[in-house]
C-alpha cells in the first residue's frame, strides 16, 4: 500500500490524507456530512479529530500517527460528532 496518500471511500463519501505534507482532501459528500458546504473548509488533522466522537479521539489520533510513521494502520470503527447532535459510526482500515 502506498502510504504517501491514504484514501478511504464509501457510501458516505471519502477522504485522502497526504502524509508527507499532513494535508487532507474531503469529498463533497464528506464535507456535507460534517455540516460544511463543499469547498468552504480546508480539512486539517485538528478538524478531523474535532469531528470524532470524544471517546474515539485518542484511537483516531494514534491511527493518524501510525500512517504518518508509515506503519500499517489497524482496522477501526469510530464515532463521528455530527451537526445537530446526530451521531454515526464510520469504519476504516
N, C-alpha and C positions, 0 to 999 in steps of 0.2 A: 504494500500500500504506500503510495506517495503521500507523505505527511506534510509536504510543502503547502498543500491546500487540502483541508479535510472538509468533506461535503456530506451533508445529510439531507435527503429529500424524502418527502412523504406526502400524504394527503393534505396535511396542514401547511404545506409549503416547505421551504428548506433554507439552508444557510451554507455559506462557505467560510472557512476560517483559514486565513493565510498566516501560517505560523511565523515565518521569518520577519514579518513586519507587524505581527499582532493585529491584523486587520480582519474585519468581519464584513460579509455581504449577506443581506437577508432578501429572500424572495418577497414579492409584493404581498403574497398571502401571509407570510410570517410577520411582516410589518403590521398588517391589519389585525392579525391575531393578538398582537401586543398593544393594539389601540392606536397605532400610528398610520397616517396616510402614507402610502409608498413614496419614497424619495424625500421625506421630511425629517428623517433622523439618520444619523450616522451611527451604526451599531459599534459599540466598544465592548471590551471584556467586562467593564464595570456595569454597563447597561444590560448585558446578557445575564450577569449574576443578579442584578436588581429584579429581573423577571423570573427568577427561580423561586420556588417555594422556599421559605426560610429554613425549613428542616432539611432541604437538599443542597443548600448553598455550599457547604464545605465539600460535599461529594463532587459537585459540578466544578468547583474551583480546582479540586485535585485532578479531575479528568482533563481540564484545560492545561494544567501544568504537565501532566503526562504527555499530552500531544506536543506541547511546546518543547519538552525534553526528548521528543521523538520516541517515546515508549509506546507500545501498542495500548490504546485505551481499552478499558474493560467495558462490557455491555452495561447499560444503566437504564434506570427508569427515574424520572424526575418530575416533580410537580411544577407547574407554572403559576406565577402570580398574575392573574388576568385582570383587565379592566372590569369595573362594575362587580367586583367581588366574585367573579366567576373563576373556578379552579379546574384545571385539566391536568392530565398526565401525558407526558411525552416519553418516547423511548429513543435510544441511540446506542451506538457502539457497534 
